[in-house]
Amino acid sequence: MRFSTLKRTVIGGSACSPAMLRTFEEDYGVQVIHAWGMMEMSPLGTLSRLSFRQKQRSLEEQRRSLEKQGHALFGVDMKVVGDDGRELPWDGKSFGDLYVRGP
């Protein structure tokens, strides 16, 4: 079954599984836009959309990018801080406390 008018939807609140992203795309023809935010941020903080450079990559690499939370929106500051208070690198491996500031 495919939808005749629904072409894309935004899913936020909790991480959307890769299987769900693929099912929406392949079985129903619906593009899922992964988003994250909090009410304190008014409320949207990140949006998972492909950049021009990412669109040039293989379909599998594009899917891996879209499975992540995405990029911070204009006006949103984000950083990850370790137990020692120092900012950690954005390398996809380091983890700590997430600090965000929205509009």
N, C-alpha and C positions, 0 to 999 in steps of 0.2 A: 504494500500500500504506500502511495506517495501522496503528499499534500498538494493540492492544486494552487493554494494561495500562500501558504506559510513557507517562506524561503529561508529565513534566519531567525534565531532566537538567542537571547542572552541568558546564561545560567550563572548564577553567583551564589554566595552564601557558604558553600562548601565546594571542595574540589570535585570536578566532574571527571569520572573515570575515562580512560582512553577508550574502553569498550563502548561506553555510552556515546562519546563523541563520534566514533566510527559508525555506530548504529544509526544515529540521527542522519549522518551524511550519506551513508551507502544505502540504507533501507528506506529512508523517508525523504531524501533529497533536501534536508534542512541543514544549513550551516549553523553551527553552535559558536557563539562568541562567549568566551570564558571571561568572567569579570570578578573582581573582588573589591570589597569596600567595607566601611563601617559607618554607622549613623554620625559618629563624631567627625567624619571626613566629608560629610554633606552629599551623598554617602559614598560615591564611587571613587576608588583609588587606583585600580589597575584595569587594563583591558587587553585581552590577548588578540592581537591582530598582527598579520605578517607585514614586515617592512618590504620595500622593493627588493632589497638584497635577499631576504629570506624567501621571497617568491621565486627566485631563480634557482633554489635548491630542489632536491628530489622531493617527491610527494611524502616519503617517509620522514625526511628531515623536517618538512613543513609541519607534519602532524605532531612530531615531538615538540616543536616550538609552541604549537597551539595547545598542547596539553599543560603548559605552564601557566602561571597566573598572569603573565603579560607584562606590559610596560606601565610605569607610573604615568598618569595623565598630567597634562600641563597644570601647574600650580600645586602639585602634590610632591612633597619631599619625603624620601624614604631612605633608611639605612638599617643595616643589621649590626648589632653591637654585641661583643663578647662579654663574658663575665668580668673581665678586667676593665670594661668601659671603652675599649678601643673599637673603632669601626672595623668590620670584617670585609673581606673582598667579595664581590659579586661573581663568584666562580661556580655556582651551582652545587657546591659541596659544603661550604662553611655554613654553620647555623648558630644562631644566638637569639637575642631579643630584637624584634622588629620595632623600629621607631618610625612613625609616620606623622606628617603634618599636612593637613588639607586646608582649603580656602576658608 
